[in-house]
Amino acid sequence: MQTTTNNYPQKPIDFLLQPCRNFIENIDINNPEFARKLCQLIPAQCPFARDIKFFGRKVLHIPPLCKINPFYYELMTLRFRALTFLADVCLEDVTPYC
């Protein structure tokens, strides 16, 4: 059995989304204002799931939005890099963003 290791996405949708993922991963954070804005815009936690009930019976389940967002991992990584920049380079207290 032969296995190949490559960085090509396996699904067609992943192939289409890969340029956006690469763009997000390559955003350079070197400005404190930009880093603060990223920390404010990207939420720290995944929004919670909800069950819609009608007369006590569950009629609809809304999954956590992070499960739906195809860029969730990249956005969390970008937010973490912004927090790290503010804490390590700018020596700011990042607890307001957590």
C-alpha positions, 0 to 999 in steps of 0.5 A, spaced: 500 500 500 502 506 497 501 512 501 502 519 499 503 526 503 502 532 500 498 539 502 493 538 497 486 538 500 482 532 499 475 535 498 473 540 493 470 545 498 477 545 501 480 546 495 476 552 494 477 555 501 485 554 501 487 560 498 482 564 503 486 560 509 493 561 506 491 569 506 489 569 513 495 565 516 499 570 512 497 576 515 502 579 519 501 583 525 506 588 527 501 594 529 498 594 536 492 598 533 491 592 528 492 587 533 487 590 538 482 591 533 483 583 531 482 581 538 476 585 539 473 583 532 474 575 533 470 572 539 474 568 544 469 563 545 465 559 540 458 561 540 454 556 544 449 552 541 441 552 542 435 548 542 429 551 539 423 548 543 415 548 541 411 546 546 416 542 550 419 538 544 425 540 540 424 542 533 430 545 531 438 544 534 442 550 532 450 547 532 455 551 535 457 556 530 464 554 530 462 548 527 459 551 521 465 556 520 470 553 515 475 558 517 474 557 525 481 554 526 485 560 522 481 565 526 483 563 532 490 562 530 490 569 528 487 572 534 492 568 538 498 571 534 495 578 536 494 577 543 501 574 543 504 580 539 500 585 544 503 581 550 510 580 548 512 585 544 507 591 546 508 588 554 500 590 554 495 586 559 491 582 555 486 580 560 481 585 557 481 581 551 480 574 554 
